[in-house]
Amino acid sequence: MTLGEHPDLADWRRSALTPGICSVTLRQCTIGEVVGTVAEAGLAGVEWGTDVHIRDASSADEAREATAASGLEVLSLGSYYRVGSSGGFAALADLAVRLGAPRIRVWAGEQGSAEADTATWNAVVQDAQRIAELAAERSLEIAFEYHGGTLTDTAATTLRLLERVDRGNVRTYWQPAVGLSDQAALESLHRVLPYVSGVHCFSWWPEQERLPLSGRKQLWQSVADILREAGQPVDMMLEFVADDLPANVGSDAEFLNHIALGED
């Protein structure tokens, strides 16, 4: 597959792994520019973020129409909703429906698991159950960001949270935690694998130095192999390209497309 060659979406779904991008990667671009870059890179879809691009009904309509017109798929709505806040989630869920997103990404509170007390855990669990019901009414899935500074900052605490929430439409994303070796990162993926619906793909090493995705080639090939062997649909979404430059999306996308299809 050459750069810019865009397989039919059905081909990606047959492979179980759908390569896409988070619009936050292209935060400085317009909706039209994001879609153009993604289509040119041969990716299959976009996680549209509420940080810049999806702010209201008008922008949701624009993104939905532009995504479909380019033969791409809306993978999810990347929100910054902090579970446990008991905030107004219904409007966000309605925005996801308008966008045509099957899933809303949320954040598991505002504290890391090591600092969170019982009251914090209980608040996040109860709010997650509440928003899960609101999402289910709209046939939406919820997925936790797998991230430091939240209750889903380790595999163990992610499993603990998911088991306590205990809702069929609540799952998680995964990404390699900053500073983890390949082996440790893969071990964390194996632990949460049954619940993973999306993966944020970037190569930071040894800490937050941003490399091309292929800079951790062995890690990402192994991630794709593990996901493919599990046989469940998972979106693999580029995030944080080197130097935050749109020009670097193409090479990362080419590598992601190859590993998503199981090519060397």
Phi, psi and omega in degrees: 000130181263161180301129180093347178280121190250108178295158173297144181303328179298328177296318179295318182294327177292334180276351181079333182252125180251115180277130180213202182212151171272131182297340177299335177299330182241046187303328184277356184262155174285169178302315179297321179291323176300310182299318179297317179295317182294316179296318180296328181281351178079018176279170187257340184192179186226134163268109182275127184264150178273001180292319182228309195279319184249098185244340185199182183299322182296314180290327176296318178297315180299314181293319179299313183291318181293321179297311180295320182296334180266007179075021181257175182238140170281116184275321181188170171256114181274095184264170177243028177292127179265107181296134185111347180278343184054036181280184182283091184271336185300320180295323177294319178296320178295324178295321178297319178297316180297321178292334185088024180273138178276351191210149174240125175275131180230170182247137185275075178081193185233015178226147173294157184298329182289335182263343188285133178267180183300319180297321178295313178302314182297320179296318179293317179298312183295319180291323178299320178294323179295311183287334176298321178293317178297322178292317182298325178299338181249013180060039180251154173256151172251139175224129178283138167296135178263099196205149174299154179078012177224175179289345178257049180264355174220163177297318183298316182285331174297313178298319179301315181294313181299320180292324178287321179293314171054055176232135186295337181260016177246119183228199181217158166269175173216149170204157179289124178296146183301129176088352180285141173294165177304313183299315181294321178296316180293325176297320178294322177297314179304322185291321183263000189311317182298342185252002187277126175246344180207152179231130173268123190253119175200159178239102173250127180197136006277343176237262182249020175287122187274117179254164166303154181304322180289355176295339171238056187305313183296319178301309186286328172297319179293319177301312180298319179297316180297315180295318181295318180295330178292333172078009180255147180298130179220136174269126176254111191243123176298141177210135176063074173283163181303132178062010180059028184264127176306330180296341181268359178293320186302312182291321177294321180294321180298317178295316180297318178301317181297314183286331178295326178271359179077024179270151178286000000 
